[in-house]
Amino acid sequence: MDAPARGPAGVEPGEPPVKAAAVGPDVDVTVVPGVSRYHRSECILIRFLGPDDLEIMTKQAAESDGCVPCRACQPDKPSTDA
């Protein structure tokens, strides 16, 4: 039996490819000091915090500090924004 036709990277024919943001260790993430989670800059959970309330660091630095990815914005997974 032949396998169904698939486009690049497993995308079904006629389906637009999903734009994936990098999730490597050098990607900048946002951390609220005192909270052991890191976020995407556009995360709904930190949207009302000002720049003085946030720290920007690499994903690797955040994880080294004991932070885990936010479950709401999932900064450890590719973005599905088109």
Residue, then its C-alpha position, 0 to 999 in steps of 0.5 A: m500500500d502507498a502512504p498518503a501524499r504529504g507535503p514538507a515536514g508532514v504538512e497535508p497537501g493544501e494545508p498552509p505550513v505552520k510558522a514555527a518560532a525557534v525554541g532553542p536555548d538562546v531564545d529570549v523568554t520573560v520571567v517574573p522575578g520570584v516566580s519559577r516560570y518563564h513565558r513568551s513575551e505575549c503571554i496572557l498571564i503577564r500582559f498587565l505587568g510592566p517592564d520593571d516587573l519583568e526580566i528578559m533572559t534566554k531560555q537556557a538561563a531561565e531553566s538554569d535558574g530552576c524555571v519551568p515553561c508556562r503552561a498557558c503560553q508554552p514557550d518551550k513549543p513552536s509557536t502556531d502564529a501564522 
